[in-house]
Amino acid sequence: MHYPPIAIKQLDNTWQGMDKDYSQLLLKHIKCSANYIEMPFSRGLRMLELGQIDMMLNMTKTAQREALYYFIGPYRQETLSLITHKSIPDIKNWQQLINISGFIAIQRGVYYGKQFNNLLEKNKKFAEKLIHVAENQARIGLVIKERAIGFFEETSYLNYQIKNNPQFTDMKVHNIIIQTSPVHMAISKKTFDLHQAQKLQKSLEFLKSQNELINIEFKYQNSVMKNNKSTL
């Protein structure tokens, strides 16, 4: 899905962005190529489990997922933040988040961290404030229609949208970190074996040692690039 600067869909339906650069770097090193397919995140998880696709990017490793996929990485870090309409008072801690007035949209299949999951288990009233959607674009639509006050998302994506997307003009990012975690690539256990997974991991570690991953990070640092050919 279009997720700048991490994944940027061009008008000709080709892809650019941070995660493509990381994956292309790794695949080139092992002399492989890839076709990139757009789909909802939750559907991608199921297709990866069944071996209908080979790899997913931008994945958080969990014990439950490790039973289904091999993980390669980490190749970068991500931080999840809260974004709302500007009219919402500043949210700086978890207690203020719990007491927030209004609904928050979250994306199905996304892991928001152990602390967030524990909160859902212990606080049913907060859990009832969540609206579950399949795609990230649906969340900003809910905010615009005033059916939700905000949503959680990767900080670099939010900063990019605020600077480049008119739909985010009246939005702000709050100073609360929902989750900070290493990001991995996940490959299907139906189409890769353990030896192949280990080979991919070894290749990634070599590229790290050559500072190749850092070069990609610098390219996209601060999420300030603006590509007039991208679709918002």
N, C-alpha and C positions, 0 to 999 in steps of 0.2 A: 504494500500500500504506500501511497505518497506520504512521506514522513520526513520532510527536510529538517536538518541537513543530513540525516541518517540515510534516507532513501528518497530520491528526487525523481519523479516521473516527468519525462519530457513530453512535449506536444506530439512527437512522433512515436510515443509509447515505449521509447527506450529508457534505460535507467542510469542514473548517476547517484553519487552520494557516498557518505562515509563507509557504510557497511559493504556496499558493492566494491569499493576500493580495497577494503580488507580481504574480502573473499577472493577477488580477482588476483590479489597479490599471492595468496596462498595457492590458489589453483594453478597459476602460472608457474609457481615454483615446482609443483608436482606434475607439470605438463598436462593439465586437464582444462576443460572449458565448461561453461554452464549456460543454461537457459534460465532466465529469471521470470517467475510466474507470480502474478498478483492474486491474493486471495485473503479472506478474513483470517485473523490470527488463529482462532479456535479451530477452523477447518484445516488450516495448515498443520496444526498439531496432530490432528487425527490422520491426515494423509501421510505425515511423516511416520507415524506409528505403523501404518499399514504398508509402508514402502512405496507409496504412490508418488511421493517426491523424495529426493535424496538428502536435502539439507535445508535447514532454516537458520536465519541469522537473527541477531538481537535477542538471544535467549538467556534467561536466568536459570542456572542449574539448581535443581531441587532433588531430594531423594526420590520423590515420586517420578519425576521425569527421567532420572538416571536409570530407572528400571525399563524404560522404553527406548531411550536414545543414547548414543555416544556423544559426549561433549568435548569440543575442541576449544581450547582457550585457557584463560580469558584473553581477549584481544583488546578490550577497552573497559572503562568503568562507566556506569550510568548512575544518575541521581534522579529520583522521582520527586516532583514538587506538586503543590496544589495551585491551580489557577482558578480564579473566580471573576465575576463582574467587579469593577472597581468600587461599587457601592458597598461591598462586603467589608466589614472591619478587619484589620490585620489579624491573621492567624499565625501565632508564633510557637504554639506548643500543642501537644496532643489533647490536653483538657479543653482548650479552646476549640479544637477540631470536633471533639465529641459533642460540644454544646452548640455547634453551628446550626443556624436556622435555615432549613431548605434541603433540597435533594442534591446529591453528588452523583455524577455519572461515572461508572467504571466499565472497563472493557472485559468481556468474557475471556477467560483463559489466561489473563495476565497475572503474574505473580507480583503482589504489592509488598511483600516482605513479611517476616515472621511477626513483627510487632503489630502490623495491620491485621493479620489473620487472627492473632490473639485477641485483638480488640473486638473483632467481629464475633468471636466465640463468647466473650464475656459481656458484651454490651449489645443486646438485641435491638434496643431502641436506635442505636447508631446504625446497625445493619439495615434497619428498615428505611434509612435515609438514602440508601444506595439504589441507583437505577442501572441495571446491567444492559449493555449494548454490545453489538457484534463488531462494529467498526468505529475507528477513532473519529471520523468525520461526524458521526451521529451525535457525539457529545457536545461539540460546539453548537450544533443545531438545537439541541435541548436548551442550552444557555440562551441563545438568541431568542427562542420562543418562550423563555422564562419558565420552563418546566424543570430546570436544574440551575443551581447557582454556580456550578463549576465542576472540575474533574481533576484527576491526577494524571501527570504525564512526565516524560523525560524532560529535564530542564533545558537542554540545548534545543529541543524541538519547540518548547514554549517560547524561548527567547527569540528564536528565528521567526515564529509566527507573529509575535508582537511587533517585530520590526518590519515585517514584509506582507502580512496578511490583513486586509481591512476588517475582516470578521473579528479580529482580536484587538481592535482599537480601544475598546472599553473594558479590556481585561487586565488583570494584574497577577503576578506570581507572588505567592506568600512565602515568608521566611520560615518555612517548616519543611524539613526533609522527611519524606515518607519512607524512602528506601534508598540506600546506596549499595550497589552490588556490582560484582564483575560480570561482564557480558561474554557469552560464549556463542559459538556456532554449534548446532546440534545436527547430527547425521543419523539416518535411519539404521536400526539394527537389522532391518530386513534386506538392505542393499549393501551394507558394509559389515565386515567382520572386525574383530578386536584388533587384529594385526594391522589392518588398513587404518583404523582409527588411531592407533599408536603412531603410525607413519605420518599421518596428518598432524598430530600433536608435535611430533619431533620437528617437522618442517616449520610449524608456527614458531616454535621455540628458537629455531635457527634464525628466522626472519626478525624476531625480537632482538636477538643478540647483535644483529646487523643494523639496528635502529630503524628498520623499515616501517614498523608500525608507528613509531613516534613521528615519522615524517608525515604520515596520513593524519595523525592527530593534529599536528601543527597546521596542516592545510585547512582544516575545518574549525580551528580554535576560535572560540567566542561566537560561533554561529552567525557571522555577520555577512557571509556572502549572499548575494542576490543574483539569481539567474533569470533573466527576462524570458527565457524559453520554457521555464518550469511552469506547471499548473498549480495554482493554489486552491 
